Amino acid sequence: MPRGKGRDEAGVWNFRNVPRDVIVKAKIEAAVQGKSVKALLMELVEAQWQELEKKGLLPKGKGS
């Protein structure tokens, strides 16, 4: 972790080689739900983490 950056501070992810159809489908689903692609992906990831926490495969995070 770079110096001066706290754990709670937002970071940046850049993904390469994402198939174009995945990008298009994510944009369509986000638009249908009236949210950003970022919000859609965060919801999907957080739902997956909750499932892993329930199964004991991931330590419980903040707010869990």
Backbone bond lengths (Angstrom), bond angles and torsions (degrees), N, CA, C in turn:
res aa  C-N    CA-C-N  psi(-1)  N-CA   C-N-CA  omega(-1)  CA-C   N-CA-C  phi
1 M - - - 1.451 - - 1.523 107.84 -
2 P 1.341 117.32 131.72 1.458 120.32 178.70 1.519 111.31 -62.11
3 R 1.324 114.48 147.45 1.461 119.02 178.13 1.520 110.51 -61.05
4 G 1.330 115.32 144.92 1.454 120.23 176.11 1.520 114.43 84.12
5 K 1.303 117.84 -4.36 1.471 121.06 179.83 1.521 108.83 -102.78
6 G 1.333 116.10 123.64 1.458 120.46 178.11 1.515 110.74 -84.07
7 R 1.311 116.14 160.69 1.469 121.17 179.50 1.513 112.47 -62.70
8 D 1.329 116.76 -30.25 1.458 120.45 -176.34 1.523 112.88 -86.77
9 E 1.311 116.98 -6.37 1.459 119.83 -179.52 1.526 109.40 -77.64
10 A 1.312 116.09 140.41 1.470 120.89 -178.44 1.525 110.35 -64.42
11 G 1.302 115.66 148.84 1.454 122.44 177.12 1.521 110.05 -120.02
12 V 1.312 115.21 -175.71 1.466 121.29 -178.66 1.518 108.69 -126.60
13 W 1.330 115.33 133.53 1.460 121.82 172.79 1.516 107.83 -118.45
14 N 1.307 116.28 135.96 1.467 121.94 172.78 1.522 106.72 -122.52
15 F 1.309 116.40 125.43 1.455 121.04 -179.68 1.525 109.38 -105.18
16 R 1.314 115.94 138.18 1.463 121.33 176.86 1.522 109.09 -115.73
17 N 1.301 114.19 158.27 1.464 121.80 174.68 1.529 113.06 59.95
18 V 1.319 116.45 34.89 1.464 120.82 174.34 1.527 106.31 -82.95
19 P 1.331 117.44 125.20 1.462 118.92 -179.67 1.531 111.49 -56.13
20 R 1.311 116.10 139.14 1.466 121.90 -176.10 1.525 111.61 -57.40
21 D 1.346 117.55 -38.15 1.465 118.92 -179.51 1.525 112.03 -65.58
22 V 1.331 117.69 -31.00 1.463 121.02 176.77 1.530 109.82 -67.44
23 I 1.320 116.28 -41.54 1.468 121.32 178.59 1.522 110.14 -62.77
24 V 1.317 116.52 -46.75 1.472 121.07 -178.20 1.526 110.35 -63.42
25 K 1.333 117.28 -45.54 1.464 120.48 -179.52 1.524 111.42 -63.84
26 A 1.321 117.69 -39.14 1.468 120.74 177.99 1.525 110.38 -63.71
27 K 1.328 117.17 -42.13 1.464 120.67 178.71 1.526 111.09 -64.53
28 I 1.322 116.63 -40.91 1.464 120.33 179.58 1.520 110.35 -65.40
29 E 1.332 117.31 -48.18 1.464 120.18 -179.40 1.525 110.77 -60.77
30 A 1.320 117.52 -43.20 1.465 120.38 178.84 1.525 110.48 -61.13
31 A 1.316 116.89 -43.51 1.467 120.58 -179.76 1.523 111.31 -63.99
32 V 1.325 116.89 -42.69 1.466 121.01 179.55 1.534 110.30 -61.18
33 Q 1.332 116.13 -36.88 1.464 120.73 -179.55 1.528 112.38 -86.46
34 G 1.315 117.25 -3.62 1.454 121.14 177.98 1.514 113.81 70.45
35 K 1.328 116.60 36.48 1.462 120.48 -179.80 1.520 110.19 -138.62
36 S 1.297 115.90 171.70 1.468 120.59 178.80 1.530 109.65 -79.32
37 V 1.319 115.79 161.64 1.469 120.35 175.50 1.530 108.90 -61.98
38 K 1.321 116.79 -39.17 1.467 120.42 178.38 1.525 110.44 -59.07
39 A 1.332 117.72 -47.61 1.467 121.26 179.94 1.528 110.86 -62.06
40 L 1.333 116.71 -42.04 1.461 121.13 178.35 1.531 110.47 -59.99
41 L 1.318 117.13 -49.33 1.464 120.93 -178.27 1.525 111.76 -65.31
42 M 1.333 117.33 -38.81 1.468 120.06 178.10 1.530 110.55 -63.31
43 E 1.333 117.30 -40.94 1.470 120.50 178.18 1.521 110.94 -63.27
44 L 1.329 116.85 -42.79 1.463 120.55 -179.94 1.524 111.43 -64.44
45 V 1.320 116.53 -43.81 1.469 121.02 -179.76 1.530 110.05 -65.49
46 E 1.326 117.11 -45.11 1.458 119.97 -179.01 1.523 111.58 -64.58
47 A 1.322 118.09 -36.14 1.468 121.30 176.57 1.527 110.35 -64.37
48 Q 1.313 116.45 -41.12 1.465 120.64 178.30 1.523 110.71 -64.54
49 W 1.333 117.14 -42.30 1.464 120.74 178.27 1.520 111.21 -61.44
50 Q 1.327 117.26 -40.33 1.464 120.61 178.96 1.522 110.67 -61.49
51 E 1.324 116.58 -40.96 1.466 120.37 177.84 1.523 110.80 -63.43
52 L 1.319 116.98 -43.57 1.470 120.76 179.52 1.524 111.41 -66.39
53 E 1.336 116.91 -35.80 1.466 120.60 176.76 1.527 110.16 -64.86
54 K 1.340 117.70 -42.83 1.467 121.99 179.34 1.527 110.88 -60.18
55 K 1.344 116.17 -36.99 1.465 121.19 -179.00 1.519 112.12 -82.50
56 G 1.338 117.00 -3.92 1.463 120.99 -179.79 1.517 113.48 77.29
57 L 1.321 117.18 16.60 1.463 121.09 -177.87 1.527 112.82 -93.67
58 L 1.331 116.23 -9.01 1.452 121.60 -179.59 1.518 107.65 -140.16
59 P 1.346 118.05 133.70 1.465 118.10 178.81 1.519 110.86 -62.55
60 K 1.329 115.56 145.97 1.467 119.87 179.68 1.512 109.58 -64.96
61 G 1.351 114.82 134.94 1.452 120.50 -179.45 1.510 111.64 -94.33
62 K 1.325 114.53 -173.11 1.465 120.11 178.10 1.514 109.29 -61.86
63 G 1.301 116.15 141.30 1.459 121.26 175.83 1.519 114.22 76.88
64 S 1.323 117.59 3.73 1.472 119.73 -179.00 1.502 111.28 -91.51
